[in-house]
Amino acid sequence: MIRKLLIMLPLSFLMIVPSLAQEADSSVVIGKNRMVYKGRIYKQNAPYLSFGYGAGYGFESQQVEQNMTISYQHFIKGVGLRVGYHSSSDTKIWWRSWQKLNDLFIGVGHRWETNKFNLAAFAGPTYAYGTYIAWNEQRQKDWAYPFNTLGGLAEVQLTYRIMYDLGVGLSLYGSVNRYYSATGAQIHLFFSTAFVSNYL
């Protein structure tokens, strides 16, 4: 039941967003990377934090897994730089498991933003570590094998901005390395550093 719920939550977001999206309110650009929107001054293309939790598929475990990502996105002249942590496991992420992937990642990407939506795509290398369970021929039973290796992670984020600097969205990702690969979807929270001041 919990696994079905974890799969249905990200999919239900796709149906909810169109009903939330209304005609975008207008904004006025008042200077380099500054605009006025709903009586407040915001930085355009501002950095943001995101926290996501969801469900996916572990190719080694061949089952539905839970996953989590915490990341910081910074933008310089239209190019996005991203750092963060990702994890996928056959049980709750904060519990110990012998079937668990951890990724420390960096990435580059790009974003497309409006007053109501933020769309971003990133990809880059990871330092992957954890353990996976596989058959041990010598012991004639499943065995936990530790690993640490280089890998890659790609993610696409679509965010509905409840306020210009606060939102909720859907993320789709894939993490690949030679020992433990996973793909999945997450509901994420979006916290931007765009707010500058109230417009007088």
C-alpha positions in Angstrom: 0.0 0.0 0.0 2.8 2.5 0.9 4.7 1.6 -2.3 1.6 2.3 -4.4 1.1 5.6 -2.6 4.7 6.6 -3.2 4.2 5.9 -6.9 0.9 7.7 -7.2 1.9 10.9 -5.4 4.3 12.1 -8.1 1.8 11.1 -10.9 -1.0 13.0 -9.2 1.1 16.1 -9.3 0.8 16.1 -13.1 -3.0 16.4 -12.7 -3.0 19.0 -10.0 -0.7 21.5 -11.6 -2.9 22.5 -14.5 -5.8 23.3 -12.1 -3.5 25.5 -10.0 -2.0 27.3 -13.0 -3.9 30.5 -13.8 -3.0 33.3 -16.1 0.4 34.6 -15.0 0.4 38.0 -13.4 2.5 40.6 -15.2 5.9 41.7 -13.9 7.9 44.8 -14.7 11.7 44.7 -15.2 13.3 47.6 -13.4 17.0 47.0 -13.9 19.6 44.3 -14.6 18.2 41.0 -13.2 15.6 42.8 -11.1 11.8 42.9 -11.5 8.7 43.9 -9.6 6.1 41.2 -9.2 3.0 41.5 -6.9 4.4 44.5 -5.1 7.9 42.9 -4.4 11.3 43.2 -6.0 12.9 39.9 -7.0 16.2 38.8 -8.6 15.7 37.0 -11.9 17.6 33.7 -12.4 18.2 33.5 -8.6 19.8 30.5 -6.8 17.4 28.0 -5.1 17.4 25.0 -2.8 15.3 21.9 -3.5 14.3 18.9 -1.4 12.6 15.9 -3.0 11.2 12.6 -1.8 9.6 9.9 -3.9 9.7 6.4 -5.4 11.7 4.7 -8.1 13.1 1.5 -9.4 16.4 0.0 -8.4 17.9 -2.0 -11.2 20.0 -4.2 -8.9 17.3 -4.9 -6.4 14.7 -5.1 -9.2 12.0 -3.5 -7.0 10.4 -0.2 -6.1 12.7 1.9 -3.8 12.3 5.1 -1.9 14.5 8.0 -2.8 15.5 11.5 -1.7 17.5 14.4 -3.1 18.7 17.6 -1.4 20.4 20.1 -3.8 21.5 23.7 -4.3 21.3 25.3 -7.7 23.3 28.5 -8.6 23.3 30.3 -11.9 26.0 32.3 -13.6 25.1 34.0 -17.0 22.5 31.4 -17.8 24.6 28.3 -16.9 23.4 26.4 -13.8 25.7 24.8 -11.3 24.3 22.2 -8.9 25.6 20.3 -5.9 23.8 17.9 -3.6 23.1 14.5 -2.1 20.9 11.7 -3.5 19.9 8.4 -2.0 17.9 5.4 -3.0 17.0 2.4 -0.8 14.7 -0.6 -0.5 13.4 0.9 2.8 13.0 4.4 4.3 16.0 6.5 3.4 16.8 7.3 7.1 16.9 3.6 8.1 20.0 1.5 7.7 19.8 -1.0 4.8 22.2 -3.3 3.0 20.6 -2.2 -0.3 21.3 1.5 -0.5 22.8 3.9 -3.0 24.3 7.3 -1.9 25.3 9.9 -4.5 27.3 13.1 -3.8 26.9 15.0 -7.0 27.8 18.1 -9.0 26.2 19.0 -12.3 25.6 21.7 -14.9 22.4 22.6 -16.6 19.9 25.3 -17.6 16.6 26.6 -16.4 13.5 28.2 -18.1 11.4 30.3 -15.7 8.3 32.3 -15.7 6.3 34.0 -12.9 4.4 30.7 -12.3 6.8 27.9 -13.3 10.5 26.9 -13.1 11.8 24.2 -15.4 15.4 23.1 -15.0 17.6 20.2 -16.3 20.9 19.2 -14.9 23.5 16.4 -15.4 26.9 15.6 -14.0 29.3 13.2 -12.2 28.7 11.6 -8.8 30.8 9.9 -6.2 28.6 6.9 -5.5 28.9 4.7 -2.4 26.8 2.2 -0.4 26.0 -1.5 -0.4 24.1 -3.8 -2.6 22.9 -7.4 -2.1 23.9 -10.2 -4.6 24.3 -13.9 -4.6 27.6 -15.2 -3.0 28.6 -18.4 -4.7 31.1 -19.4 -2.0 28.6 -18.9 0.9 25.6 -20.1 -1.2 23.4 -17.2 0.0 22.7 -13.5 -0.6 25.5 -11.2 0.6 26.0 -7.5 1.1 28.8 -5.9 -0.9 30.1 -2.4 -0.2 31.1 -0.2 -3.1 32.4 3.3 -3.9 32.8 4.4 -7.5 32.2 7.3 -9.9 28.9 7.6 -11.7 26.5 10.0 -13.2 23.2 11.6 -12.3 20.7 13.5 -14.5 17.5 15.3 -13.3 14.7 17.3 -14.7 12.6 19.5 -12.3 9.3 21.2 -13.0 8.1 23.5 -10.2 4.8 25.4 -9.8 5.6 28.6 -7.9 3.0 29.1 -5.2 4.9 32.4 -4.6 7.7 33.6 -6.8 10.3 32.3 -4.3 8.4 29.2 -3.0 7.0 26.3 -4.9 6.3 22.6 -5.2 7.1 20.4 -8.1 7.9 17.1 -9.8 11.4 15.8 -10.4 12.5 12.9 -12.7 16.0 11.5 -12.3 18.4 8.7 -13.3 21.5 7.7 -11.4 24.0 5.3 -13.1 27.2 3.6 -11.9 28.7 0.1 -12.4 27.3 -1.3 -9.1 23.9 0.3 -8.4 21.7 2.2 -10.8 18.3 3.7 -10.1 15.6 5.9 -11.7 12.6 7.5 -10.2 10.2 10.4 -9.5 10.0 12.8 -6.6 7.7 15.5 -5.2 10.1 18.4 -4.4 9.9 21.7 -2.5 11.5 24.8 -4.0 13.0 27.6 -2.0 14.4 30.5 -4.0 16.7 33.3 -2.8 15.0 35.7 -5.3 13.3 38.1 -2.8 15.1 41.5 -2.5 12.6 43.9 -0.8 9.1 45.2 -0.9 8.4 47.7 -3.7 7.6 51.2 -2.4 
